[in-house]
Amino acid sequence: MKIVINDPKTGKSYQKELDKSKQQLLLGKKIGDSLEGGIVGLEGYALQITGGSNKDGFPMKKEIAGQRRVRAYLGSGPGVRGLRKGEKRKKSVVGNTVSLDIVQVNTKISSFGTKSLEELGFILTPKEKKAGEAKEAPKPKAKKK
């Protein structure tokens, strides 16, 4: 399970992979619940669950109770893009409770500890360029006379 930690002061996000023994501590937690940062290596920090997604990529929705996946009529929020004002669509979303099917849990820092994130080993890595971006744009051909 991956934990994405958002730092509201800087707006940067850090990703950490949890091992199976620590995943059990998150099971049953809901969106909006707090947890200790020591689970992910942030001693003295407190984290708040803001969302996540399951193994099939469906986002968690705070208003849906439980761990089930449902098709709901949505007008905004996670899983909904590009709708006109007043338009709703039927979208698949997952409930608000963390289960074994959840592969990513999004959190934000609600209270900070004494040490900074860099001191605790959370270092930002630069994004890698995609294969298509690495190539230079083709130069325009010269006109023939």
VMD Tcl script that builds the backbone (N, CA, C; Angstrom):
set m [mol new atoms 435]
animate dup $m
set s [atomselect $m all]
$s set {name element resname resid chain x y z} {
  {N N MET 1 A 0.851 -1.167 0.000}
  {CA C MET 1 A 0.000 0.000 0.000}
  {C C MET 1 A 0.899 1.234 0.000}
  {N N LYS 2 A 0.521 2.209 -0.802}
  {CA C LYS 2 A 1.275 3.452 -0.880}
  {C C LYS 2 A 0.573 4.519 -0.051}
  {N N ILE 3 A 1.357 5.324 0.637}
  {CA C ILE 3 A 0.845 6.459 1.385}
  {C C ILE 3 A 1.396 7.712 0.726}
  {N N VAL 4 A 0.511 8.615 0.309}
  {CA C VAL 4 A 0.921 9.892 -0.260}
  {C C VAL 4 A 0.691 10.943 0.810}
  {N N ILE 5 A 1.772 11.638 1.191}
  {CA C ILE 5 A 1.719 12.620 2.269}
  {C C ILE 5 A 1.858 13.999 1.663}
  {N N ASN 6 A 0.854 14.850 1.890}
  {CA C ASN 6 A 0.877 16.210 1.375}
  {C C ASN 6 A 1.275 17.160 2.495}
  {N N ASP 7 A 2.217 18.050 2.192}
  {CA C ASP 7 A 2.646 19.080 3.131}
  {C C ASP 7 A 1.894 20.365 2.790}
  {N N PRO 8 A 0.908 20.775 3.600}
  {CA C PRO 8 A 0.116 21.953 3.246}
  {C C PRO 8 A 0.904 23.259 3.277}
  {N N LYS 9 A 2.028 23.303 3.991}
  {CA C LYS 9 A 2.844 24.524 4.033}
  {C C LYS 9 A 3.501 24.802 2.689}
  {N N THR 10 A 4.062 23.759 2.082}
  {CA C THR 10 A 4.797 23.931 0.826}
  {C C THR 10 A 3.993 23.510 -0.390}
  {N N GLY 11 A 2.958 22.681 -0.200}
  {CA C GLY 11 A 2.175 22.184 -1.318}
  {C C GLY 11 A 2.819 21.000 -2.017}
  {N N LYS 12 A 3.872 20.457 -1.453}
  {CA C LYS 12 A 4.571 19.319 -2.049}
  {C C LYS 12 A 4.056 18.015 -1.451}
  {N N SER 13 A 4.140 16.945 -2.240}
  {CA C SER 13 A 3.689 15.629 -1.801}
  {C C SER 13 A 4.844 14.645 -1.800}
  {N N TYR 14 A 4.816 13.733 -0.852}
  {CA C TYR 14 A 5.830 12.698 -0.709}
  {C C TYR 14 A 5.127 11.353 -0.711}
  {N N GLN 15 A 5.776 10.351 -1.296}
  {CA C GLN 15 A 5.172 9.024 -1.394}
  {C C GLN 15 A 6.015 8.026 -0.629}
  {N N LYS 16 A 5.346 7.152 0.114}
  {CA C LYS 16 A 6.031 6.145 0.906}
  {C C LYS 16 A 5.306 4.819 0.747}
  {N N GLU 17 A 6.053 3.739 0.588}
  {CA C GLU 17 A 5.482 2.393 0.480}
  {C C GLU 17 A 5.437 1.776 1.878}
  {N N LEU 18 A 4.271 1.262 2.265}
  {CA C LEU 18 A 4.109 0.620 3.575}
  {C C LEU 18 A 4.296 -0.878 3.453}
  {N N ASP 19 A 4.952 -1.488 4.453}
  {CA C ASP 19 A 5.050 -2.940 4.451}
  {C C ASP 19 A 3.782 -3.529 5.065}
  {N N LYS 20 A 3.597 -4.817 4.866}
  {CA C LYS 20 A 2.335 -5.480 5.202}
  {C C LYS 20 A 1.978 -5.383 6.683}
  {N N SER 21 A 2.975 -5.388 7.570}
  {CA C SER 21 A 2.665 -5.341 9.004}
  {C C SER 21 A 2.041 -4.003 9.396}
  {N N LYS 22 A 2.461 -2.916 8.769}
  {CA C LYS 22 A 1.927 -1.597 9.102}
  {C C LYS 22 A 0.607 -1.306 8.376}
  {N N GLN 23 A 0.317 -2.044 7.320}
  {CA C GLN 23 A -0.949 -1.860 6.609}
  {C C GLN 23 A -2.133 -2.198 7.502}
  {N N GLN 24 A -1.939 -3.160 8.409}
  {CA C GLN 24 A -3.025 -3.583 9.300}
  {C C GLN 24 A -3.485 -2.437 10.199}
  {N N LEU 25 A -2.581 -1.479 10.501}
  {CA C LEU 25 A -2.941 -0.351 11.360}
  {C C LEU 25 A -3.897 0.619 10.671}
  {N N LEU 26 A -3.928 0.595 9.326}
  {CA C LEU 26 A -4.796 1.509 8.583}
  {C C LEU 26 A -6.168 0.924 8.273}
  {N N LEU 27 A -6.296 -0.384 8.320}
  {CA C LEU 27 A -7.564 -1.020 7.961}
  {C C LEU 27 A -8.683 -0.552 8.892}
  {N N GLY 28 A -9.811 -0.178 8.312}
  {CA C GLY 28 A -10.951 0.278 9.090}
  {C C GLY 28 A -10.987 1.779 9.309}
  {N N LYS 29 A -9.903 2.493 8.996}
  {CA C LYS 29 A -9.891 3.959 9.128}
  {C C LYS 29 A -10.731 4.555 8.003}
  {N N LYS 30 A -11.332 5.713 8.270}
  {CA C LYS 30 A -12.180 6.374 7.289}
  {C C LYS 30 A -11.570 7.689 6.855}
  {N N ILE 31 A -12.071 8.235 5.752}
  {CA C ILE 31 A -11.641 9.543 5.291}
  {C C ILE 31 A -11.988 10.563 6.374}
  {N N GLY 32 A -11.016 11.386 6.742}
  {CA C GLY 32 A -11.202 12.375 7.796}
  {C C GLY 32 A -10.606 11.943 9.122}
  {N N ASP 33 A -10.317 10.631 9.294}
  {CA C ASP 33 A -9.709 10.151 10.534}
  {C C ASP 33 A -8.249 10.554 10.601}
  {N N SER 34 A -7.742 10.693 11.823}
  {CA C SER 34 A -6.335 11.027 12.031}
  {C C SER 34 A -5.557 9.770 12.371}
  {N N LEU 35 A -4.263 9.790 12.083}
  {CA C LEU 35 A -3.391 8.692 12.437}
  {C C LEU 35 A -2.020 9.244 12.775}
  {N N GLU 36 A -1.248 8.466 13.497}
  {CA C GLU 36 A 0.087 8.882 13.896}
  {C C GLU 36 A 1.032 8.780 12.706}
  {N N GLY 37 A 1.940 9.743 12.605}
  {CA C GLY 37 A 2.909 9.735 11.519}
  {C C GLY 37 A 3.987 8.686 11.690}
  {N N GLY 38 A 4.118 8.125 12.884}
  {CA C GLY 38 A 5.122 7.098 13.129}
  {C C GLY 38 A 4.918 5.859 12.280}
  {N N ILE 39 A 3.703 5.650 11.799}
  {CA C ILE 39 A 3.412 4.501 10.937}
  {C C ILE 39 A 4.243 4.568 9.665}
  {N N VAL 40 A 4.436 5.789 9.129}
  {CA C VAL 40 A 5.178 5.958 7.884}
  {C C VAL 40 A 6.575 6.537 8.093}
  {N N GLY 41 A 6.999 6.681 9.347}
  {CA C GLY 41 A 8.332 7.197 9.612}
  {C C GLY 41 A 8.371 8.682 9.910}
  {N N LEU 42 A 7.243 9.274 10.200}
  {CA C LEU 42 A 7.178 10.694 10.558}
  {C C LEU 42 A 6.909 10.813 12.059}
  {N N GLU 43 A 7.942 10.615 12.864}
  {CA C GLU 43 A 7.790 10.649 14.313}
  {C C GLU 43 A 7.393 12.054 14.760}
  {N N GLY 44 A 6.344 12.138 15.568}
  {CA C GLY 44 A 5.884 13.415 16.091}
  {C C GLY 44 A 4.868 14.113 15.199}
  {N N TYR 45 A 4.614 13.597 14.022}
  {CA C TYR 45 A 3.658 14.196 13.096}
  {C C TYR 45 A 2.296 13.524 13.260}
  {N N ALA 46 A 1.244 14.241 12.885}
  {CA C ALA 46 A -0.099 13.662 12.827}
  {C C ALA 46 A -0.612 13.838 11.407}
  {N N LEU 47 A -1.214 12.792 10.857}
  {CA C LEU 47 A -1.711 12.805 9.482}
  {C C LEU 47 A -3.225 12.649 9.485}
  {N N GLN 48 A -3.862 13.223 8.471}
  {CA C GLN 48 A -5.303 13.083 8.300}
  {C C GLN 48 A -5.565 12.458 6.935}
  {N N ILE 49 A -6.403 11.427 6.885}
  {CA C ILE 49 A -6.725 10.742 5.634}
  {C C ILE 49 A -7.662 11.632 4.816}
  {N N THR 50 A -7.289 11.888 3.550}
  {CA C THR 50 A -8.102 12.738 2.681}
  {C C THR 50 A -8.712 11.983 1.515}
  {N N GLY 51 A -8.276 10.748 1.265}
  {CA C GLY 51 A -8.835 9.993 0.148}
  {C C GLY 51 A -7.955 8.809 -0.198}
  {N N GLY 52 A -8.122 8.307 -1.422}
  {CA C GLY 52 A -7.338 7.171 -1.886}
  {C C GLY 52 A -7.988 6.547 -3.095}
  {N N SER 53 A -7.443 5.402 -3.505}
  {CA C SER 53 A -8.018 4.676 -4.630}
  {C C SER 53 A -7.782 3.179 -4.436}
  {N N ASN 54 A -8.625 2.380 -5.086}
  {CA C ASN 54 A -8.516 0.932 -4.920}
  {C C ASN 54 A -7.647 0.324 -6.016}
  {N N LYS 55 A -7.559 -0.996 -6.032}
  {CA C LYS 55 A -6.682 -1.701 -6.974}
  {C C LYS 55 A -7.095 -1.509 -8.427}
  {N N ASP 56 A -8.355 -1.156 -8.667}
  {CA C ASP 56 A -8.831 -0.941 -10.029}
  {C C ASP 56 A -8.783 0.524 -10.441}
  {N N GLY 57 A -8.341 1.405 -9.532}
  {CA C GLY 57 A -8.198 2.816 -9.858}
  {C C GLY 57 A -9.399 3.677 -9.530}
  {N N PHE 58 A -10.412 3.122 -8.885}
  {CA C PHE 58 A -11.593 3.914 -8.532}
  {C C PHE 58 A -11.316 4.716 -7.264}
  {N N PRO 59 A -11.687 6.000 -7.249}
  {CA C PRO 59 A -11.376 6.846 -6.091}
  {C C PRO 59 A -12.320 6.590 -4.920}
  {N N MET 60 A -11.819 6.906 -3.721}
  {CA C MET 60 A -12.650 6.816 -2.524}
  {C C MET 60 A -13.527 8.068 -2.443}
  {N N LYS 61 A -14.740 7.901 -1.962}
  {CA C LYS 61 A -15.680 9.014 -1.839}
  {C C LYS 61 A -16.151 9.086 -0.384}
  {N N LYS 62 A -16.035 10.264 0.222}
  {CA C LYS 62 A -16.339 10.424 1.641}
  {C C LYS 62 A -17.796 10.126 1.972}
  {N N GLU 63 A -18.716 10.426 1.075}
  {CA C GLU 63 A -20.139 10.278 1.355}
  {C C GLU 63 A -20.634 8.835 1.287}
  {N N ILE 64 A -19.862 7.926 0.692}
  {CA C ILE 64 A -20.263 6.524 0.553}
  {C C ILE 64 A -19.731 5.757 1.767}
  {N N ALA 65 A -20.602 5.200 2.577}
  {CA C ALA 65 A -20.190 4.481 3.776}
  {C C ALA 65 A -19.717 3.076 3.426}
  {N N GLY 66 A -18.713 2.608 4.139}
  {CA C GLY 66 A -18.250 1.236 3.999}
  {C C GLY 66 A -17.093 1.075 3.044}
  {N N GLN 67 A -16.881 -0.172 2.617}
  {CA C GLN 67 A -15.747 -0.527 1.775}
  {C C GLN 67 A -16.158 -0.922 0.370}
  {N N ARG 68 A -17.428 -0.840 0.068}
  {CA C ARG 68 A -17.936 -1.359 -1.198}
  {C C ARG 68 A -17.717 -0.384 -2.355}
  {N N ARG 69 A -17.822 -0.930 -3.564}
  {CA C ARG 69 A -17.768 -0.105 -4.775}
  {C C ARG 69 A -19.183 0.052 -5.292}
  {N N VAL 70 A -19.581 1.281 -5.587}
  {CA C VAL 70 A -20.938 1.552 -6.046}
  {C C VAL 70 A -20.883 2.451 -7.274}
  {N N ARG 71 A -22.011 2.462 -8.008}
  {CA C ARG 71 A -22.171 3.393 -9.128}
  {C C ARG 71 A -23.121 4.479 -8.632}
  {N N ALA 72 A -22.614 5.694 -8.522}
  {CA C ALA 72 A -23.397 6.781 -7.962}
  {C C ALA 72 A -23.507 7.917 -8.972}
  {N N TYR 73 A -24.593 8.678 -8.884}
  {CA C TYR 73 A -24.761 9.871 -9.710}
  {C C TYR 73 A -23.982 11.003 -9.059}
  {N N LEU 74 A -22.959 11.489 -9.762}
  {CA C LEU 74 A -22.083 12.512 -9.208}
  {C C LEU 74 A -22.053 13.723 -10.122}
  {N N GLY 75 A -21.986 14.901 -9.502}
  {CA C GLY 75 A -21.870 16.136 -10.263}
  {C C GLY 75 A -20.519 16.788 -10.073}
  {N N SER 76 A -19.800 16.412 -9.005}
  {CA C SER 76 A -18.478 16.971 -8.736}
  {C C SER 76 A -17.741 16.039 -7.786}
  {N N GLY 77 A -16.489 16.369 -7.521}
  {CA C GLY 77 A -15.700 15.601 -6.571}
  {C C GLY 77 A -14.778 14.608 -7.253}
  {N N PRO 78 A -14.190 13.698 -6.470}
  {CA C PRO 78 A -13.256 12.722 -7.019}
  {C C PRO 78 A -13.910 11.823 -8.063}
  {N N GLY 79 A -13.224 11.606 -9.171}
  {CA C GLY 79 A -13.721 10.717 -10.217}
  {C C GLY 79 A -14.594 11.396 -11.245}
  {N N VAL 80 A -14.820 12.712 -11.149}
  {CA C VAL 80 A -15.718 13.420 -12.060}
  {C C VAL 80 A -14.955 14.584 -12.693}
  {N N ARG 81 A -14.969 14.626 -14.032}
  {CA C ARG 81 A -14.304 15.719 -14.742}
  {C C ARG 81 A -15.140 16.156 -15.921}
  {N N GLY 82 A -15.030 17.419 -16.263}
  {CA C GLY 82 A -15.572 17.933 -17.513}
  {C C GLY 82 A -17.073 17.945 -17.645}
  {N N LEU 83 A -17.790 18.205 -16.575}
  {CA C LEU 83 A -19.239 18.274 -16.668}
  {C C LEU 83 A -19.683 19.733 -16.724}
  {N N ARG 84 A -20.797 19.949 -17.425}
  {CA C ARG 84 A -21.379 21.288 -17.434}
  {C C ARG 84 A -22.123 21.547 -16.128}
  {N N LYS 85 A -22.467 22.779 -15.881}
  {CA C LYS 85 A -23.154 23.161 -14.655}
  {C C LYS 85 A -24.505 22.433 -14.580}
  {N N GLY 86 A -24.737 21.769 -13.464}
  {CA C GLY 86 A -25.990 21.050 -13.260}
  {C C GLY 86 A -26.010 19.646 -13.817}
  {N N GLU 87 A -25.001 19.253 -14.583}
  {CA C GLU 87 A -24.966 17.912 -15.185}
  {C C GLU 87 A -24.426 16.897 -14.179}
  {N N LYS 88 A -24.983 15.693 -14.190}
  {CA C LYS 88 A -24.520 14.607 -13.339}
  {C C LYS 88 A -24.311 13.374 -14.188}
  {N N ARG 89 A -23.369 12.545 -13.778}
  {CA C ARG 89 A -23.088 11.295 -14.473}
  {C C ARG 89 A -22.983 10.166 -13.461}
  {N N LYS 90 A -23.232 8.975 -13.944}
  {CA C LYS 90 A -23.106 7.792 -13.100}
  {C C LYS 90 A -21.651 7.331 -13.159}
  {N N LYS 91 A -20.990 7.308 -12.011}
  {CA C LYS 91 A -19.577 6.956 -11.929}
  {C C LYS 91 A -19.366 5.910 -10.845}
  {N N SER 92 A -18.385 5.057 -11.035}
  {CA C SER 92 A -18.038 4.073 -10.008}
  {C C SER 92 A -17.063 4.699 -9.026}
  {N N VAL 93 A -17.369 4.569 -7.749}
  {CA C VAL 93 A -16.508 5.054 -6.682}
  {C C VAL 93 A -16.491 4.011 -5.571}
  {N N VAL 94 A -15.524 4.150 -4.661}
  {CA C VAL 94 A -15.353 3.225 -3.552}
  {C C VAL 94 A -15.757 3.952 -2.270}
  {N N GLY 95 A -16.181 3.211 -1.265}
  {CA C GLY 95 A -16.585 3.782 0.009}
  {C C GLY 95 A -15.446 4.461 0.751}
  {N N ASN 96 A -15.770 5.037 1.902}
  {CA C ASN 96 A -14.828 5.879 2.628}
  {C C ASN 96 A -13.938 5.135 3.615}
  {N N THR 97 A -13.989 3.816 3.666}
  {CA C THR 97 A -13.240 3.038 4.640}
  {C C THR 97 A -12.071 2.314 3.966}
  {N N VAL 98 A -10.904 2.359 4.602}
  {CA C VAL 98 A -9.707 1.698 4.070}
  {C C VAL 98 A -9.851 0.191 4.254}
  {N N SER 99 A -9.640 -0.562 3.160}
  {CA C SER 99 A -9.728 -2.020 3.200}
  {C C SER 99 A -8.497 -2.602 2.502}
  {N N LEU 100 A -8.477 -3.909 2.335}
  {CA C LEU 100 A -7.349 -4.564 1.669}
  {C C LEU 100 A -7.298 -4.244 0.179}
  {N N ASP 101 A -8.423 -3.819 -0.413}
  {CA C ASP 101 A -8.455 -3.483 -1.830}
  {C C ASP 101 A -7.854 -2.110 -2.124}
  {N N ILE 102 A -7.698 -1.278 -1.131}
  {CA C ILE 102 A -7.148 0.071 -1.321}
  {C C ILE 102 A -5.640 -0.043 -1.500}
  {N N VAL 103 A -5.112 0.528 -2.585}
  {CA C VAL 103 A -3.674 0.467 -2.847}
  {C C VAL 103 A -2.982 1.806 -2.607}
  {N N GLN 104 A -3.750 2.898 -2.546}
  {CA C GLN 104 A -3.158 4.210 -2.295}
  {C C GLN 104 A -4.036 4.972 -1.318}
  {N N VAL 105 A -3.420 5.515 -0.281}
  {CA C VAL 105 A -4.124 6.331 0.697}
  {C C VAL 105 A -3.489 7.712 0.671}
  {N N ASN 106 A -4.306 8.736 0.444}
  {CA C ASN 106 A -3.832 10.114 0.419}
  {C C ASN 106 A -4.026 10.727 1.799}
  {N N THR 107 A -2.989 11.411 2.292}
  {CA C THR 107 A -3.056 12.052 3.600}
  {C C THR 107 A -2.491 13.456 3.514}
  {N N LYS 108 A -2.799 14.250 4.541}
  {CA C LYS 108 A -2.163 15.554 4.678}
  {C C LYS 108 A -1.673 15.674 6.110}
  {N N ILE 109 A -0.659 16.498 6.296}
  {CA C ILE 109 A -0.091 16.694 7.622}
  {C C ILE 109 A -0.999 17.644 8.390}
  {N N SER 110 A -1.529 17.174 9.540}
  {CA C SER 110 A -2.396 18.035 10.338}
  {C C SER 110 A -1.640 18.710 11.476}
  {N N SER 111 A -0.584 18.080 12.005}
  {CA C SER 111 A 0.283 18.748 12.978}
  {C C SER 111 A 1.716 18.301 12.721}
  {N N PHE 112 A 2.615 19.256 12.801}
  {CA C PHE 112 A 4.007 19.025 12.452}
  {C C PHE 112 A 4.818 18.627 13.681}
  {N N GLY 113 A 5.879 17.855 13.448}
  {CA C GLY 113 A 6.784 17.427 14.501}
  {C C GLY 113 A 7.943 18.388 14.635}
  {N N THR 114 A 8.919 17.994 15.443}
  {CA C THR 114 A 10.070 18.862 15.690}
  {C C THR 114 A 11.072 18.825 14.544}
  {N N LYS 115 A 11.243 17.667 13.927}
  {CA C LYS 115 A 12.195 17.547 12.818}
  {C C LYS 115 A 11.516 17.857 11.501}
  {N N SER 116 A 12.304 18.344 10.541}
  {CA C SER 116 A 11.750 18.620 9.214}
  {C C SER 116 A 11.630 17.318 8.425}
  {N N LEU 117 A 10.889 17.383 7.321}
  {CA C LEU 117 A 10.701 16.195 6.486}
  {C C LEU 117 A 12.012 15.728 5.871}
  {N N GLU 118 A 12.893 16.664 5.516}
  {CA C GLU 118 A 14.173 16.295 4.918}
  {C C GLU 118 A 15.057 15.555 5.917}
  {N N GLU 119 A 14.997 15.952 7.200}
  {CA C GLU 119 A 15.786 15.272 8.226}
  {C C GLU 119 A 15.291 13.847 8.462}
  {N N LEU 120 A 14.008 13.614 8.220}
  {CA C LEU 120 A 13.434 12.284 8.412}
  {C C LEU 120 A 13.579 11.395 7.185}
  {N N GLY 121 A 14.204 11.900 6.122}
  {CA C GLY 121 A 14.469 11.077 4.945}
  {C C GLY 121 A 13.484 11.247 3.815}
  {N N PHE 122 A 12.599 12.212 3.887}
  {CA C PHE 122 A 11.639 12.462 2.815}
  {C C PHE 122 A 12.215 13.523 1.901}
  {N N ILE 123 A 12.787 13.078 0.792}
  {CA C ILE 123 A 13.446 13.975 -0.156}
  {C C ILE 123 A 12.698 13.920 -1.468}
  {N N LEU 124 A 12.455 15.089 -2.041}
  {CA C LEU 124 A 11.779 15.140 -3.340}
  {C C LEU 124 A 12.723 14.671 -4.426}
  {N N THR 125 A 12.222 13.847 -5.311}
  {CA C THR 125 A 13.001 13.415 -6.458}
  {C C THR 125 A 12.462 14.123 -7.691}
  {N N PRO 126 A 13.331 14.586 -8.572}
  {CA C PRO 126 A 12.827 15.278 -9.765}
  {C C PRO 126 A 12.063 14.315 -10.660}
  {N N LYS 127 A 11.056 14.857 -11.329}
  {CA C LYS 127 A 10.268 14.031 -12.233}
  {C C LYS 127 A 11.096 13.651 -13.440}
  {N N GLU 128 A 10.916 12.406 -13.877}
  {CA C GLU 128 A 11.626 11.938 -15.060}
  {C C GLU 128 A 10.866 12.349 -16.303}
  {N N LYS 129 A 11.622 12.636 -17.359}
  {CA C LYS 129 A 10.975 12.994 -18.614}
  {C C LYS 129 A 10.465 11.730 -19.289}
  {N N LYS 130 A 9.340 11.859 -19.954}
  {CA C LYS 130 A 8.784 10.734 -20.696}
  {C C LYS 130 A 9.601 10.521 -21.958}
  {N N ALA 131 A 9.456 9.363 -22.564}
  {CA C ALA 131 A 10.247 9.031 -23.749}
  {C C ALA 131 A 9.998 10.015 -24.884}
  {N N GLY 132 A 8.784 10.485 -25.054}
  {CA C GLY 132 A 8.451 11.413 -26.125}
  {C C GLY 132 A 8.998 12.810 -25.886}
  {N N GLU 133 A 9.168 13.197 -24.612}
  {CA C GLU 133 A 9.652 14.534 -24.301}
  {C C GLU 133 A 11.162 14.649 -24.446}
  {N N ALA 134 A 11.870 13.530 -24.387}
  {CA C ALA 134 A 13.322 13.573 -24.428}
  {C C ALA 134 A 13.828 13.999 -25.804}
  {N N LYS 135 A 13.088 13.687 -26.839}
  {CA C LYS 135 A 13.520 14.039 -28.187}
  {C C LYS 135 A 13.256 15.512 -28.450}
  {N N GLU 136 A 14.139 16.097 -29.219}
  {CA C GLU 136 A 13.937 17.489 -29.611}
  {C C GLU 136 A 12.909 17.547 -30.731}
  {N N ALA 137 A 12.263 18.678 -30.840}
  {CA C ALA 137 A 11.287 18.867 -31.917}
  {C C ALA 137 A 12.018 18.870 -33.247}
  {N N PRO 138 A 11.435 18.282 -34.282}
  {CA C PRO 138 A 12.107 18.260 -35.586}
  {C C PRO 138 A 12.226 19.685 -36.148}
  {N N LYS 139 A 13.376 19.913 -36.780}
  {CA C LYS 139 A 13.610 21.233 -37.377}
  {C C LYS 139 A 12.849 21.332 -38.673}
  {N N PRO 140 A 12.342 22.535 -38.985}
  {CA C PRO 140 A 11.634 22.691 -40.259}
  {C C PRO 140 A 12.600 22.545 -41.437}
  {N N LYS 141 A 12.097 21.910 -42.478}
  {CA C LYS 141 A 12.940 21.692 -43.662}
  {C C LYS 141 A 13.073 22.987 -44.460}
  {N N ALA 142 A 14.240 23.136 -45.055}
  {CA C ALA 142 A 14.483 24.340 -45.881}
  {C C ALA 142 A 13.721 24.224 -47.195}
  {N N LYS 143 A 13.269 25.355 -47.715}
  {CA C LYS 143 A 12.533 25.351 -48.975}
  {C C LYS 143 A 13.506 25.129 -50.130}
  {N N LYS 144 A 13.050 24.378 -51.134}
  {CA C LYS 144 A 13.871 24.134 -52.312}
  {C C LYS 144 A 13.652 25.271 -53.294}
  {N N LYS 145 A 14.706 25.645 -53.977}
  {CA C LYS 145 A 14.608 26.719 -54.980}
  {C C LYS 145 A 14.375 26.176 -56.338}
}
mol reanalyze $m
mol bondsrecalc $m
mol representation Tube
mol addrep $m
